[in-house]
């Protein structure tokens, strides 16, 4: 169980990762596609919070798996949208294929987030037809990398003093 000071430290670390990831993602995306910059900031923030773990080692592992899963989702959705227009059925098929690919390359835990990447890319493309599917997919991938990198940087700059216990206790 975390001590009161540790709880505050974890909360501050999460808040700082959220702020930094959002701002970097927002301004990065705004330089390429202003209409989706707030989504870019949000996607970076989500990635940072998902990747941030209790230990440095777990954060690094989560970052690698998150980036790999997002790469799969972004590539699959970009390729789909290059060939076909957005459709809910096409999105569902792409989500299913993305989850399957993530399971095949042994990143099943991040398959759900890769599937969300597919949905995000497809919905943004449907609302922004001027945005190339590949540019959209690349932006969503880079935003995920920004969030993951922010979380990794946070644990490097603010390491935990002790590892959490291996078992759950009340």
Residue pairs with C-beta under 8 A, 6 or more apart in sequence:
1 169
2 10
9 158
13 52
13 154
13 158
14 49
14 52
16 154
17 45
17 48
17 49
17 52
17 150
17 151
17 154
18 45
18 48
18 49
20 48
20 150
20 154
21 41
21 44
21 45
21 47
21 48
21 49
21 146
21 147
21 150
21 151
22 41
22 42
22 44
22 45
23 41
24 44
24 146
24 150
25 40
25 41
25 42
25 43
25 44
25 45
25 143
25 146
25 147
26 37
26 38
26 40
26 41
26 44
27 37
28 40
28 44
28 142
28 143
28 146
29 36
29 37
29 39
29 40
29 41
29 139
29 143
30 37
30 40
32 135
32 139
33 40
33 128
33 131
33 135
33 136
33 139
35 128
35 131
36 124
36 128
36 131
36 136
36 139
39 120
39 124
40 139
40 140
40 143
41 143
43 120
43 140
43 143
43 144
43 147
44 143
44 144
44 146
44 147
44 150
45 147
46 147
47 66
47 70
47 113
47 143
47 144
47 145
47 146
47 147
47 148
47 151
48 146
48 147
48 148
48 150
48 151
48 154
49 147
49 151
50 62
50 66
50 113
50 147
51 59
51 62
51 63
51 66
51 147
51 148
51 151
51 152
52 59
52 62
52 151
52 154
52 155
53 59
53 61
53 62
53 151
53 155
54 160
54 163
54 164
55 155
55 160
55 163
55 164
56 155
56 156
56 159
56 160
59 151
59 152
59 154
59 155
60 152
60 155
62 148
62 151
63 148
63 149
63 151
63 152
65 107
65 109
65 110
66 110
66 113
66 144
66 147
66 148
67 144
67 145
67 148
68 105
68 107
68 110
69 102
69 107
69 110
69 111
69 113
69 114
69 117
70 110
70 113
70 114
70 117
70 140
70 141
70 144
70 145
71 141
72 98
72 101
72 102
72 105
72 107
72 114
73 98
73 113
73 114
73 115
73 116
73 117
73 118
73 121
74 117
74 118
74 121
74 137
74 138
74 140
74 141
74 144
75 137
76 94
76 97
76 98
76 101
76 118
77 94
77 98
77 117
77 118
77 121
77 122
77 133
77 137
78 121
78 133
78 134
78 136
78 137
78 138
79 133
80 90
80 94
80 122
80 133
81 121
81 122
81 125
81 133
81 136
81 137
82 133
82 134
84 90
86 122
86 123
86 125
86 126
90 122
91 118
91 119
91 122
91 123
94 118
94 122
95 115
95 118
95 119
98 111
98 114
98 115
98 117
98 118
99 108
99 111
99 112
99 114
99 115
101 114
102 108
102 110
102 111
102 114
103 111
107 114
117 140
117 141
117 144
120 140
121 133
121 136
121 137
121 140
124 131
124 136
124 140
125 131
125 133
125 136
128 136
